[in-house]
Amino acid sequence: MSYLDVLKLAMPETIVSLVALVVLFVDLVGMRGVELKFRRMVGASISGMGCLVAVFWMFQVSDHGSVGEGILVVDPLTQLVKQALLVLTVFTALTSLDANFTHHVGEYFALLLLATVGMMFLAGSENLLMIFISLELTSLSLYILTAFNKRNIRSAEAALKYFLFGGMAAAFTLFGLSLIYGLTGALELKAIAAALKGRGLDPLLVVAIVMTVIGFGFKVAAVPFHLWAPDAYQGAPTPGAALIASGSKVASFFILAKVMMLGFAGAEGSGVWRGFASGWVPLLAVVAVLSMMFGNLAAIAQSNVKRLLAYSAVAHAGYALLGVLSGNSQGVSSLVYYVITYGLTLVGAFAVAGAVEDGAGDAKLSDFAGLCRRAPLLSFCMMIFMLSLAGIPPLAGFFGKFFLFTAAVGAEPKNLGLLWLVVFAVAMSAVSLYYYLQVLKQIYVTDTPAGAAPVKASAPFQVGVALLAVGVVVLGCMPDLLVGRIVEAIKEVALR
C-alpha cells in the first residue's frame, strides 16, 4: 500500500487536523485585537465547517481497507462512528459561541479538534499500540480543555484530578495491553483472539483482562473508576465537559466493545444467573450493576445539575455495558445507537446548564427555578433532554434502552440471557426518573425567585440547542433512520 493510499484512508482525520492548524493560525495572526464574541464565532464556524467537510468526504469516498496490522481500519461501521463524532464536535463548537471563559479562542478550538482526531483514530483502530496512542491523544487534549477556565479554581482542581486518575488508568491499560502482547505476540485484535483460542483462562490472561477493564472503565466513567467524573463535569468549561460526556464516551465504548468482542473472543465466560463462568462477561456484569446502582443513587443527592449529569453518566455507562455484554451484532448495533443518541442529548443538556451557569454564576438546581418564564425555548429543550435520559417514549433514550435490554435478554436465549441484569436496569431507570423530574420541577413548577439572573443566549446558540432537541425527538420517533444504517454497516463488515 502506497503513502497516497494511506493518506486517502486517513483523509477525514487529516482534514480535521489541518482545520485545527487553520483555526489556530487565523486567531493568532489576524484576530487577537478583535472582540471575543466575533472571534468565537469565526473559530466555531471554521471548526464546524471543517468537521462537515470531513463528514462529506466520508459520504463521497467509499474506499475501505486496513493499514498495517489493524493500525487504521476503514469500514462502514467505523465510518459511521466517526461521522457521529464529527457531528457531536460540530454541536459542541456551536454551543461554545456563548461560552465566555477564555481569551485563547484559537487554542481552545484547536484542542477541541485534536481531541476529535484522537477519538476518530481510536474508533478506527484494531491495533493495541494505536489504540493506546489514540487514547492518550484524546486524553491529553481533554485534560487541557478541562483546565481551560483560568478564572475558576474548580477548573484547575478538576483537571488535576482528571489528569491524575487518567495517568493511573493509562498505566493499568498499558500494563494490561503489554501482558496481552506477551501472551500472544500479536498486536492486532483478531490475531490476538486466534492466538488465545483454546488456551483457557490462565492467570496472566485474567490479570490482562482485569487491567484492560480498569483502563477502559476510567474512560467510560464506570464504577469504581468514576471518581474523576463529577469534579471534571462540574469544574470544566461547559463545552469541554459536553465533549468529555459525549464524544469521548462514543469512542471509548466502541473501542471497548472491539477489544472485548474481537480481542478476547473465546474468553467471554457467562453472566447467566446462577450460571456464572469465569471470563470478561461476569466481570463487566458486576461493573454494570455497580455503575447503575451507585450512579443513580448518588445523583439523587446532588444539588448541582452538572454534577447530577455526571452521576447520571455513571449510571448510563452501566446501561451501555449491556450492549458489550450481549456479545453479538445486535448488542453492537444497540450500543452504537445508544451512545450516539446519548451523546446528542448530553451536549444539549450541558448547553442549557451552561447558559444558566453563565447568568447565575452556578448551575445549582435552585438556579433553574422558573426558567420556563426566563428562557422558554431552552426550557422546552431541557425537558426533552431530561425525559430522553430518563427513557420516556417516544424519545431516543427510550428506544436506546429498549434495544440494549432486548439484546441482553437475547444473548443466551436458552437461559434467558442476562435477564437478571435487565430487570435491575429497568428498576434503576425508574429511580433515575425521580432526579430528572426534580430538574423539570424547578424549571416548570417552582416560581421565579426575586432578582433571578437573566439567561442570555444568542440566536445561533439557541438554534444549536433546538436542533439537538429535534434530533433526539426524530431519532426516537424514527429510530430506523440510525439503526438501519448501523445494521447495514455491521452486515457489510461481517461480509468482508
N, C-alpha and C positions, 0 to 999 in steps of 0.2 A: 504494500500500500504506500503510495507516494505522500509527501507532505501536503500536497494540494488536496488529496482525498481526506486526509486527517482534518485539515482546516475546514473542509466543507462539512464534515460531520460535526465539528465543534463550532460551526458558524454562529449559532444563537448565543453561546457563551462569549464568543469573540465580539459580537455586536454589542452586548451589554457591557463588556469590559472597555471597549472603545468609547461608549457613551459615558461611562464613569470618568474617563480621562477628559472627554469633551466638556462635561458639566463642571468639572473642577477647573479646567483651563478658562472657560468663559467667565466663571465667577471670580477667579483670582486676577485675571488680566483686565477684564473690561467692566466689572460691576462692583468693585469694592466701595465706591463712593455713592452708590445708588441706594434708594430706600429699600429696607429689608423686605417689605411685603412684595415689591416688584422682583427682587432677587429670588425670593422663594417661588414666585410664580414662574419665572424663567427656568429655575432649576427643576421644578416639578414637571414643567412642560417638556424639557429636554429628556428627563428621565423617563417620563411616561411614553413619549414618542419612541424613544429607543427600545423600550420593552415591547411596544406594539409592533415595531419593525421586526424584532426577533420572533414574535408570535407569527407574523405574516410570513416570514421566511420558512418557518416550520410547516405552515399550511401549503406553501407553494412548492417546497423542495421535499420530496418524499424519499430521499436516499436513506437507506437503513444499513447498518453494518456494525462492526466492532473493531476497536483499535487495541492491538496488543492482547494481553491476557485479561480481557474484560475491563481495561482501563477506561474506555469510553464505549458504552453500548447505546446505540441509537435504534430504537424500535418504536412502534406506535404507542405503546404504553408509557415509556419514558418521555416521549414527546408530549403526550397529554399531560403528564405531571408537570413537566417544565412549563407548558403553556399556563397551567393553573398557577404556578409560582410567579410567573411574569404578570399575570392579571392581578394577583394579590399585591405585588410590588407597585403596580400602577395605582391601585386604590390607596395604598399606603402613602405614596407620593402625593396623591390628591388630597388626602386628609392632613398632610403636612403643611398645607397652604396657610392655615391659621395658627400654626404652632410656633409661637414667638419665644423660643428658648435658647437660641444661639445666633451669633453673628457669622459663624463659619458655615454658611449655607452650602457652598460648593463641596466642602469636605463632608458635610452631612449626607448629601445626596450621592456622593461618590461611594461612601461607606454602605449606604443602602443598596446600591447596585452591586458592589463587591460581595456583600452578603448573599445577594440573589445568585450571583455567579457560583459561589460556593455551594449553595443549595442545588443548583442545576447540575453541577458536576457530581454532587452526592447522589442525586436521583438517577443519574445516567451511568453509574459505575457498578461493576460487579467484581472489582479487584480490591483486596484488603488494603493495600498500600494507598490506592487512590481514594478509597472510602475515608481513610484516616486523614489524608491531606485535605480533602474536601470538608470534612468535619471541622478541622482546625481553621481553615479559611473562613468558614461561616462563623465559627465561634469567636475568632479574634475581631471580626467586624462587628458582631453583636455586642461584645464586651465594651468596645469603644462607643457604640451607639447608646448603650445603657448609661455611660458616664458623660454623655454629651452636654447635659444641662449643668454648666458650671455654677449657676446661681442657686442650685438646690443641693444641699448636703446629702439628701436622701439618694440622689442620683449617684454620687460618688460611693456611698455606702453600698448601694445595690450592685454597682459594677464590681466593687471589690469582692463581695460575697459571690457574685456570679462567676468572677474570674477564678477565685479560689476553689469553689466547687467544680468548676469546669476543668481546671488543671488536674484536680484529683481524678475526675471522671475520665479525662484523656489518658492518664496513667493506667487506670484499670483497663480501658479499651485497648491501649497499645499492648499491655501485658497479655490480655486475652487473645488478641489477634496474633501476637508472636507465638503463643503456645499452639494456636491452630496451624500456623505455618510450620512450626517444629514437628507437629504430629503428621502433617500431610505432605510437606514440601511443595505446596501449591499456594498460589495467591488468588486465583480465580474461584468464585464460589462454586461453580459446577464441578470443577476439578477437585475441590475440597470434599464435596459430597461423594464423589466417586472414590476418593482415597479413604474416606471414613466408612464406606459401605461394608457392612458385615463385621466391623471391629467391635461393636458393642460400646458401652459407656465405661471406658477406663477412667481412672481418677484424673488424669491430666485433661481429658476431654471434658469432664464435669467441671473442672476448675476453669477451663477456657470458656465454656458456655456461661458460667456464672459471672465471670469477669466481663464478657461481652454484654450480658444483660445489664450489668451495673452501669457500664459506659453509656449504652443507649437509653437506659432508664433515666439517666440525668437529662439527656436531650429531650425526651418526651415528657419530663416532669412527672414521672410515676413514683408513687410511694415505695420505698423510703428515700428516694433520691430527688425529692421535690423541694428541699428546704430553701433553695435559692429563689424559687419562682415568686412567692408573694412579695418579697422585697424588690425583686427585679421588675415585676409588673407595676408595682406602685411607684418606685423611685425613678424608673427610666422615663425619658420623654415619651409621651403617649404614642407617637407613630412608631418609635423603636420597640416599645412594648407590644404594639399590634403586630409587627413583623415577627417578633420572637414567638408570639402566641399563635400565629397563623402559618406563615411560610416555613418557619423552622420546624413546626410540627408536621406539616405535609411531607417535607423531605425526610425528616427523621423517621416517621412511621413507615414511609415507603421503603427506605433502606433497611429498617429493622425487619420488615416482612421479607425482603430479599435475602438477608443474611440467614434468618431462621429457616425459611422455606426452601431456599436453594442450597445454602452452605451447610446447614445442619439437617438436611433431608435424611431420614433414616434414624435420627436421634430424637424424634418427637416425644416418645413416651405416650402417656394417656392421662387426660384430665377428667375422665368419666367418674361420676360419683361412685365411691366405693370400689373403683377400679383403677386407681392411680398406678401408673407405671413410670419409672424414672425416665426423665428426658426434659426438654425445654418447655414442653406444654404445661406440665403441672407447676413449674417454676413461674412461668408467665401468668398462670391462672391465679396463683397466690398474690402476685404483684397487682393484678387487675382487681381482685377483691379488696385489697388494702387501699388501692387508689380510689375506688368508687366509695368505699365507706369513709375513709378519712377526709377525702376531698369534699364530699357533700356535707358531712357533719361540721367540719371546720368552717365551711362557707357560711353556715347559719349564724355563726358568732361574729361575722365581720360587719364593721360599720363603714368601711371604705369600699366603694364599688369596684375599684381596680383590684383590691385585694380579694374581694368576693369573686371577681372573674378569674383571679389566679387560682384560688382553691377549686373553683368550678372547672378550670382547665385540668387540674389534677384528676378530678373525677372523670372528665371526658377522656383522659388518657386511658383510664380503666375500661371505659366502654370501647374505645378504639382497639384495645388489645384483643377484644373478642374476634375481630377480623383476622388478626395474626394467628390466634389460637385455632381458628377454623381449619387452616392449613390447606385450603383448596381455592380454586379460581373464584368461586362465589364469595369466599371470605376476602380475597384481594379486591374484587370489584366493589364490595360493600365498604371496605376500609378506605379505598381511594375516594369514593363518593362522599363518605362521612367526613374525612379530614378536609376535603376541598370545601364542602358546604360549611363546615365548622369554621374554617379559616375566614371565609367571606363574612360570616356572622360576627366573629370576634373582631375583625377590622372595623366593622360598623359600630359595634358596641363600644370599643375603645375610642373611636372618633367622637361619639356623643359624650362619653365620660371626659374626654379631653376638653371638649367645648365647655362643659360645666366647670371643670377644674380651672380653665383659663379665666373664667369670670369670678368664681368664688374663692380661688386660691387652693382648693382641695376638691376631692371627689367623694366626700362623705355622703352617706345616704340622705342626711338632712339637707345637703346642698341641692338635691334633686326635688325637694318639696315644691309642688305647684309648677313643675317645669312645663306642663302642658299649656299653661297660660303664658309662659315666657317664650317658649320655642315649640309651637305646636307640631311642626314638621319633624323636628328632631325627636320629639317625644313619641310620635307615632312610629317612627323608625325604630326607636329603642324598644317599644312594645313588641314589634315584630322580632327583633333580635332576641329579647328575653324569652319570648314564647317558643321561638325556634330552639334555643338552647335547652329549654325545658322539655322539648319533644312533643309539642302540641301540633296536631294536624290542622290544616294541610301544609304546614311549613316544612322546609328542607330538613330540619332537625329531627322531625318525626320519622320521615322515611329513612334517614340515615341510621337511626337506631333500629328501625324495623328490619332493614336489610342486614345489619350486623347480627341481630338476635336470630333471624332466620338462618343465617349462615352458620352460627354457632350451634344451633339445635341440629342442623343437618350434617354436622361434621362427622358424627358416628351414628347413623340412623338406628342401628340395631340397639344401641344403648341410650337413645335419646340425646346423644351428643353431650354438649355442655349445658344441658337444661338447667341444672342447679345454678350455674353461673348466670344464665339468662334471667331466671327468677330473681336472683339477688340484684341484678342490674335494673330490672323493672321496679323493684322496691326502692332502690336508691334514686331512680328517676322521679318517683313520687315524692321523695324527700326534697329533691332539688327544686321542685315546683314551689316550695314554701319561700325560699330565699329569692327566687326570681320574681315572685309576686310581691315581695317586700319592696323591691325596686319600683315596680309598677304602682304599688300603693302610694309611695312617696310622690311619684310623678302625677298621678291622676286623682288621688283621693285627698292627700294632705294639702291644706291651704298654703298658699304662698306666704312665707314669713315677711314681716315688715322689713324693708331695706334689703330685700334679696337682690343679689348681684344680677345684672342683665346678662343674657347669653348672647354673645356677639359671634355670629358665624357668617362668613362670606357666602355669596351665591354659589361659587364653584364647590366650596366645601359641602354645602347642603345638597347640591346636585349629586356629589360623590356618595354621600351617605344614603340618599334616596335611591340611587342606582343599586347600592348594596342590598337595601331592603327589598327592592323589586326582584333582584336576583335570588334572594332567599325564598321569596314567595313563588316565583316562577319555577325554580328547581324543586320546590315542594309540590306544587300543583302538577308539574310535568317532569317528574324525576327522570323519565327515559331520555330526556334531552342530554343528560350527562351519563346516566347509567348505560344507555345504549352504546355510546361512544366507548366507554370503558370496557364493556363486554366484547365489543368488536375488536378493540385493541388487544385484549387478552387472547382472543381466538387467533388473531394474526401472529402474536408472539408464539403461541403454542404450536402453530403450523410450521414455524421456521426451524 
